[in-house]
């Protein structure tokens, strides 16, 4: 499983990000950028960091709960929490498909079925999509802006949920597949996965996991609101609504672009919307976005890589985390 552990990929992506941010800086005077960076206080950086950490804490609780909901074996929460953090490194993969690494580690540490647990990170992303819709609605209702993006994401999520609930239609195929020796193993795995999808996407699990997602991502988005105060913008409730909208639509754009970490799309969207909706100038928007992404994105990636290193070492030692 060393393919999941690739620090060089993180360094490569970081260098690409550095080049991107440097190119974005060419559109303004470097003196203006330095001036705005000096306005960023330590307490604001600390606040953004703590809000981002709060996001992870809530999502860890959700991941443990969803895992227990479908697992057939006992799930050790301490181990499972470390497994959750390993998935943060998967921002390095397009649309975070590498998050199935979490199911791999659950298989290794708990002797649980990979097929049964793989739907958990998928459902996390689905719940996050619903969460982004809720956060996006603040801007849609407040400004009547972004209706097309809101509608597109709503239809996409609804279609996914409806597809996951076609369990009865699949039963004849699973029955036939279980009778054919050459595909029996695959059929059993698919049936386990669909059963987990069905359970996780039922009404109450979906509502609760999405609610936790709203709380988690609202905390992280509040970090962007804290940051605009560093460049002289009042931290009003109205501006909080706007930053929740900016954060969610930029995150959705980055995700749909199928680019690792939404790199480039997320930053450009955030800068443009900060200029348009918050009415701050380009150097201010650039600094706010740069500092916010540096803390929220790269903190998570390197925390994830560290967690994978730790889990791999424990696997090598042949022991489960105590």
PESUL-V436048 format. One record per residue. N is the residue number from 1. PHI is phi in whole degrees, -180 to 180 (999 if undefined). PSI is psi in whole degrees, -180 to 180 (none if undefined). D_CENTER is the distance of its C-alpha to the mean C-alpha in Angstrom with 2 decimals. Layout:
n:N phi:PHI psi:PSI d_center:D_CENTER
n:N phi:PHI psi:PSI d_center:D_CENTER
This chain:
n:1 phi:999 psi:20 d_center:22.00
n:2 phi:-66 psi:-18 d_center:22.36
n:3 phi:-64 psi:-22 d_center:20.58
n:4 phi:-80 psi:-16 d_center:17.24
n:5 phi:-108 psi:92 d_center:18.74
n:6 phi:-137 psi:79 d_center:19.30
n:7 phi:-58 psi:-30 d_center:19.47
n:8 phi:-63 psi:-34 d_center:21.37
n:9 phi:-65 psi:-39 d_center:18.46
n:10 phi:-65 psi:-43 d_center:16.54
n:11 phi:-64 psi:-41 d_center:19.80
n:12 phi:-61 psi:-45 d_center:20.29
n:13 phi:-66 psi:-37 d_center:16.98
n:14 phi:-64 psi:-40 d_center:17.83
n:15 phi:-66 psi:-39 d_center:21.27
n:16 phi:-63 psi:-42 d_center:20.09
n:17 phi:-63 psi:-41 d_center:18.07
n:18 phi:-62 psi:-42 d_center:21.28
n:19 phi:-65 psi:-43 d_center:23.38
n:20 phi:-61 psi:-48 d_center:21.26
n:21 phi:-64 psi:-35 d_center:21.44
n:22 phi:-65 psi:-41 d_center:25.13
n:23 phi:-65 psi:-40 d_center:25.79
n:24 phi:-64 psi:-31 d_center:24.30
n:25 phi:-72 psi:-16 d_center:26.61
n:26 phi:-70 psi:-17 d_center:29.60
n:27 phi:-85 psi:7 d_center:29.65
n:28 phi:-151 psi:170 d_center:30.87
n:29 phi:-75 psi:132 d_center:33.24
n:30 phi:-61 psi:-30 d_center:31.96
n:31 phi:-64 psi:-36 d_center:34.05
n:32 phi:-67 psi:-38 d_center:32.05
n:33 phi:-66 psi:-47 d_center:28.77
n:34 phi:-60 psi:-41 d_center:30.43
n:35 phi:-60 psi:-44 d_center:31.82
n:36 phi:-71 psi:-36 d_center:28.49
n:37 phi:-63 psi:-38 d_center:26.87
n:38 phi:-65 psi:-22 d_center:29.84
n:39 phi:-80 psi:-11 d_center:29.10
n:40 phi:-82 psi:113 d_center:25.80
n:41 phi:-85 psi:161 d_center:26.92
n:42 phi:-62 psi:-39 d_center:25.87
n:43 phi:-66 psi:-33 d_center:25.25
n:44 phi:-70 psi:-41 d_center:22.70
n:45 phi:-61 psi:-42 d_center:20.84
n:46 phi:-64 psi:-41 d_center:21.08
n:47 phi:-64 psi:-43 d_center:19.86
n:48 phi:-63 psi:-43 d_center:16.65
n:49 phi:-62 psi:-45 d_center:16.13
n:50 phi:-67 psi:-37 d_center:16.95
n:51 phi:-66 psi:-39 d_center:14.72
n:52 phi:-66 psi:-41 d_center:11.68
n:53 phi:-64 psi:-37 d_center:13.19
n:54 phi:-63 psi:-37 d_center:13.65
n:55 phi:-59 psi:-47 d_center:10.01
n:56 phi:-65 psi:-40 d_center:9.74
n:57 phi:-60 psi:-46 d_center:13.09
n:58 phi:-65 psi:-41 d_center:12.40
n:59 phi:-70 psi:-29 d_center:9.49
n:60 phi:-64 psi:-45 d_center:12.04
n:61 phi:-58 psi:-44 d_center:14.62
n:62 phi:-65 psi:-43 d_center:12.85
n:63 phi:-63 psi:-42 d_center:12.25
n:64 phi:-64 psi:-42 d_center:15.90
n:65 phi:-66 psi:-47 d_center:17.17
n:66 phi:-64 psi:-38 d_center:15.74
n:67 phi:-63 psi:-44 d_center:17.01
n:68 phi:-68 psi:-26 d_center:20.38
n:69 phi:-66 psi:-32 d_center:20.58
n:70 phi:-112 psi:-18 d_center:21.04
n:71 phi:-68 psi:147 d_center:22.36
n:72 phi:-100 psi:-6 d_center:26.12
n:73 phi:-120 psi:170 d_center:26.49
n:74 phi:-72 psi:132 d_center:25.98
n:75 phi:-104 psi:120 d_center:22.55
n:76 phi:-79 psi:117 d_center:22.92
n:77 phi:-64 psi:-37 d_center:20.32
n:78 phi:-63 psi:-46 d_center:20.73
n:79 phi:-64 psi:-46 d_center:20.22
n:80 phi:-64 psi:-34 d_center:17.32
n:81 phi:-64 psi:-42 d_center:15.55
n:82 phi:-64 psi:-36 d_center:16.16
n:83 phi:-64 psi:-40 d_center:14.84
n:84 phi:-58 psi:-47 d_center:11.47
n:85 phi:-62 psi:-30 d_center:11.48
n:86 phi:-61 psi:-31 d_center:12.56
n:87 phi:-69 psi:-18 d_center:9.38
n:88 phi:-65 psi:-27 d_center:7.84
n:89 phi:-69 psi:-16 d_center:10.52
n:90 phi:-80 psi:8 d_center:9.29
n:91 phi:-62 psi:-17 d_center:7.70
n:92 phi:-74 psi:-12 d_center:11.45
n:93 phi:-107 psi:149 d_center:11.63
n:94 phi:-57 psi:133 d_center:11.71
n:95 phi:45 psi:25 d_center:8.98
n:96 phi:59 psi:35 d_center:7.79
n:97 phi:-64 psi:-23 d_center:10.93
n:98 phi:-67 psi:-3 d_center:11.87
n:99 phi:-66 psi:-10 d_center:9.90
n:100 phi:-64 psi:-11 d_center:13.28
n:101 phi:-56 psi:-29 d_center:14.48
n:102 phi:-65 psi:-40 d_center:13.75
n:103 phi:-67 psi:-35 d_center:16.32
n:104 phi:-61 psi:-48 d_center:18.62
n:105 phi:-69 psi:-33 d_center:18.80
n:106 phi:-66 psi:-36 d_center:19.36
n:107 phi:-64 psi:-43 d_center:22.13
n:108 phi:-71 psi:-43 d_center:23.63
n:109 phi:-85 psi:-34 d_center:23.62
n:110 phi:-108 psi:-5 d_center:24.32
n:111 phi:61 psi:35 d_center:26.17
n:112 phi:-96 psi:158 d_center:24.05
n:113 phi:-67 psi:129 d_center:23.80
n:114 phi:-60 psi:-44 d_center:21.00
n:115 phi:-62 psi:-37 d_center:21.28
n:116 phi:-70 psi:-34 d_center:21.06
n:117 phi:-94 psi:-22 d_center:17.85
n:118 phi:-57 psi:-33 d_center:15.93
n:119 phi:-66 psi:-19 d_center:15.14
n:120 phi:-60 psi:-54 d_center:13.21
n:121 phi:-64 psi:-30 d_center:9.85
n:122 phi:-65 psi:-43 d_center:10.74
n:123 phi:-71 psi:-28 d_center:11.45
n:124 phi:-60 psi:-44 d_center:8.28
n:125 phi:-67 psi:-38 d_center:6.75
n:126 phi:-64 psi:-45 d_center:10.12
n:127 phi:-63 psi:-37 d_center:10.12
n:128 phi:-66 psi:-36 d_center:7.06
n:129 phi:-62 psi:-42 d_center:9.22
n:130 phi:-65 psi:-40 d_center:12.14
n:131 phi:-61 psi:-43 d_center:10.82
n:132 phi:-64 psi:-35 d_center:10.42
n:133 phi:-62 psi:-43 d_center:13.89
n:134 phi:-63 psi:-46 d_center:15.29
n:135 phi:-66 psi:-37 d_center:14.31
n:136 phi:-66 psi:-31 d_center:15.57
n:137 phi:-62 psi:-27 d_center:18.71
n:138 phi:-59 psi:-46 d_center:19.85
n:139 phi:-73 psi:-38 d_center:20.48
n:140 phi:-62 psi:-44 d_center:21.81
n:141 phi:-74 psi:-37 d_center:24.28
n:142 phi:-75 psi:-36 d_center:25.14
n:143 phi:-117 psi:-12 d_center:25.71
n:144 phi:55 psi:41 d_center:26.02
n:145 phi:-125 psi:140 d_center:23.79
n:146 phi:85 psi:22 d_center:21.02
n:147 phi:-64 psi:-37 d_center:22.52
n:148 phi:-66 psi:-46 d_center:22.18
n:149 phi:-64 psi:-40 d_center:18.42
n:150 phi:-63 psi:-45 d_center:18.15
n:151 phi:-66 psi:-42 d_center:20.59
n:152 phi:-63 psi:-46 d_center:19.09
n:153 phi:-66 psi:-37 d_center:15.63
n:154 phi:-63 psi:-46 d_center:17.67
n:155 phi:-64 psi:-42 d_center:19.89
n:156 phi:-62 psi:-47 d_center:17.25
n:157 phi:-67 psi:-42 d_center:15.55
n:158 phi:-61 psi:-41 d_center:19.10
n:159 phi:-63 psi:-41 d_center:20.26
n:160 phi:-64 psi:-46 d_center:17.66
n:161 phi:-62 psi:-43 d_center:18.59
n:162 phi:-64 psi:-39 d_center:22.25
n:163 phi:-64 psi:-38 d_center:22.10
n:164 phi:-70 psi:-14 d_center:20.72
n:165 phi:-104 psi:19 d_center:23.71
n:166 phi:-95 psi:44 d_center:26.40
n:167 phi:-63 psi:-41 d_center:27.23
n:168 phi:-64 psi:-35 d_center:30.97
n:169 phi:-67 psi:-27 d_center:31.18
n:170 phi:-87 psi:-16 d_center:29.87
n:171 phi:-57 psi:-45 d_center:32.32
n:172 phi:-60 psi:-37 d_center:35.28
n:173 phi:-67 psi:-40 d_center:33.36
n:174 phi:-66 psi:-38 d_center:32.24
n:175 phi:-64 psi:-46 d_center:35.85
n:176 phi:-65 psi:-41 d_center:37.26
n:177 phi:-63 psi:-35 d_center:34.80
n:178 phi:-70 psi:-17 d_center:35.71
n:179 phi:-90 psi:-12 d_center:39.33
n:180 phi:-103 psi:115 d_center:38.83
n:181 phi:-57 psi:-41 d_center:38.87
n:182 phi:-67 psi:-25 d_center:37.15
n:183 phi:-119 psi:10 d_center:33.94
n:184 phi:-60 psi:-44 d_center:34.14
n:185 phi:-63 psi:-44 d_center:31.57
n:186 phi:-65 psi:-41 d_center:28.97
n:187 phi:-62 psi:-43 d_center:29.88
n:188 phi:-61 psi:-43 d_center:29.43
n:189 phi:-64 psi:-43 d_center:25.93
n:190 phi:-65 psi:-38 d_center:24.95
n:191 phi:-66 psi:-41 d_center:26.58
n:192 phi:-62 psi:-44 d_center:24.68
n:193 phi:-64 psi:-45 d_center:21.33
n:194 phi:-64 psi:-38 d_center:22.44
n:195 phi:-61 psi:-42 d_center:23.73
n:196 phi:-66 psi:-43 d_center:20.40
n:197 phi:-58 psi:-45 d_center:18.68
n:198 phi:-62 psi:-45 d_center:21.56
n:199 phi:-66 psi:-44 d_center:21.41
n:200 phi:-72 psi:-28 d_center:17.70
n:201 phi:-96 psi:9 d_center:17.95
n:202 phi:-66 psi:166 d_center:21.16
n:203 phi:-54 psi:-58 d_center:21.64
n:204 phi:-70 psi:-43 d_center:21.23
n:205 phi:-59 psi:-39 d_center:18.36
n:206 phi:-69 psi:-40 d_center:16.40
n:207 phi:-66 psi:-46 d_center:17.62
n:208 phi:-68 psi:-44 d_center:16.95
n:209 phi:-67 psi:-34 d_center:13.41
n:210 phi:-71 psi:-38 d_center:12.68
n:211 phi:-63 psi:-43 d_center:14.78
n:212 phi:-64 psi:-36 d_center:12.97
n:213 phi:-64 psi:-41 d_center:9.69
n:214 phi:-60 psi:-46 d_center:11.97
n:215 phi:-63 psi:-43 d_center:13.32
n:216 phi:-65 psi:-50 d_center:10.26
n:217 phi:-75 psi:-27 d_center:8.86
n:218 phi:-65 psi:-36 d_center:12.59
n:219 phi:-63 psi:-47 d_center:13.18
n:220 phi:-66 psi:-41 d_center:10.93
n:221 phi:-63 psi:-31 d_center:12.38
n:222 phi:-63 psi:-24 d_center:15.71
n:223 phi:-63 psi:-35 d_center:15.52
n:224 phi:-67 psi:-37 d_center:16.06
n:225 phi:-65 psi:-40 d_center:18.91
n:226 phi:-62 psi:-41 d_center:20.34
n:227 phi:-67 psi:-33 d_center:20.36
n:228 phi:-67 psi:-24 d_center:22.36
n:229 phi:-67 psi:-24 d_center:24.99
n:230 phi:-70 psi:-22 d_center:25.55
n:231 phi:-107 psi:20 d_center:27.00
n:232 phi:92 psi:8 d_center:29.26
n:233 phi:-89 psi:129 d_center:27.42
n:234 phi:-60 psi:136 d_center:28.16
n:235 phi:-85 psi:70 d_center:25.39
n:236 phi:-91 psi:166 d_center:26.56
n:237 phi:-63 psi:-39 d_center:25.05
n:238 phi:-60 psi:-42 d_center:25.38
n:239 phi:-71 psi:-26 d_center:23.36
n:240 phi:-66 psi:-44 d_center:20.66
n:241 phi:-57 psi:-44 d_center:20.46
n:242 phi:-66 psi:-41 d_center:20.32
n:243 phi:-71 psi:-33 d_center:17.57
n:244 phi:-61 psi:-42 d_center:15.35
n:245 phi:-67 psi:-47 d_center:16.22
n:246 phi:-61 psi:-45 d_center:15.80
n:247 phi:-61 psi:-48 d_center:12.32
n:248 phi:-69 psi:-42 d_center:11.16
n:249 phi:-72 psi:-32 d_center:13.32
n:250 phi:-70 psi:-40 d_center:12.42
n:251 phi:-65 psi:-42 d_center:8.65
n:252 phi:-65 psi:-42 d_center:9.99
n:253 phi:-63 psi:-42 d_center:12.62
n:254 phi:-64 psi:-38 d_center:10.69
n:255 phi:-69 psi:-46 d_center:8.80
n:256 phi:-70 psi:-19 d_center:12.28
n:257 phi:-75 psi:-9 d_center:14.04
n:258 phi:55 psi:41 d_center:13.01
n:259 phi:-115 psi:136 d_center:13.10
n:260 phi:-51 psi:125 d_center:11.37
n:261 phi:64 psi:12 d_center:8.90
n:262 phi:60 psi:26 d_center:10.50
n:263 phi:-59 psi:128 d_center:13.32
n:264 phi:94 psi:-56 d_center:16.21
n:265 phi:-65 psi:-47 d_center:15.14
n:266 phi:-61 psi:-48 d_center:12.73
n:267 phi:-64 psi:-47 d_center:15.51
n:268 phi:-64 psi:-40 d_center:18.35
n:269 phi:-63 psi:-46 d_center:17.00
n:270 phi:-63 psi:-46 d_center:16.44
n:271 phi:-61 psi:-47 d_center:19.88
n:272 phi:-62 psi:-43 d_center:21.61
n:273 phi:-72 psi:-34 d_center:20.49
n:274 phi:-63 psi:-41 d_center:21.37
n:275 phi:-67 psi:-44 d_center:24.74
n:276 phi:-74 psi:-44 d_center:25.33
n:277 phi:-97 psi:-38 d_center:24.29
n:278 phi:-90 psi:-16 d_center:24.71
n:279 phi:66 psi:42 d_center:27.67
n:280 phi:-105 psi:158 d_center:27.08
n:281 phi:-79 psi:170 d_center:28.45
n:282 phi:-60 psi:-49 d_center:26.75
n:283 phi:-57 psi:-40 d_center:27.16
n:284 phi:-65 psi:-45 d_center:25.67
n:285 phi:-63 psi:-38 d_center:22.62
n:286 phi:-64 psi:-46 d_center:22.20
n:287 phi:-67 psi:-44 d_center:22.47
n:288 phi:-58 psi:-48 d_center:20.15
n:289 phi:-66 psi:-44 d_center:17.35
n:290 phi:-60 psi:-50 d_center:18.23
n:291 phi:-66 psi:-42 d_center:18.31
n:292 phi:-62 psi:-47 d_center:15.14
n:293 phi:-69 psi:-35 d_center:13.08
n:294 phi:-60 psi:-41 d_center:15.20
n:295 phi:-78 psi:-50 d_center:14.35
n:296 phi:-76 psi:-40 d_center:10.66
n:297 phi:-81 psi:-55 d_center:9.64
n:298 phi:-76 psi:-28 d_center:12.61
n:299 phi:-59 psi:-45 d_center:13.01
n:300 phi:-67 psi:-42 d_center:9.88
n:301 phi:-63 psi:-48 d_center:11.07
n:302 phi:-74 psi:-29 d_center:14.56
n:303 phi:-65 psi:-40 d_center:13.90
n:304 phi:-65 psi:-44 d_center:12.37
n:305 phi:-63 psi:-40 d_center:15.44
n:306 phi:-63 psi:-38 d_center:17.71
n:307 phi:-67 psi:-39 d_center:16.56
n:308 phi:-65 psi:-42 d_center:17.27
n:309 phi:-57 psi:-44 d_center:20.59
n:310 phi:-66 psi:-45 d_center:21.44
n:311 phi:-65 psi:-40 d_center:20.73
n:312 phi:-64 psi:-39 d_center:22.68
n:313 phi:-65 psi:-41 d_center:25.50
n:314 phi:-66 psi:-38 d_center:25.72
n:315 phi:-65 psi:-40 d_center:25.92
n:316 phi:-63 psi:-36 d_center:28.60
n:317 phi:-78 psi:-13 d_center:30.46
n:318 phi:78 psi:21 d_center:30.29
n:319 phi:-123 psi:155 d_center:29.16
n:320 phi:-92 psi:145 d_center:26.57
n:321 phi:-59 psi:135 d_center:25.04
n:322 phi:-96 psi:none d_center:27.40
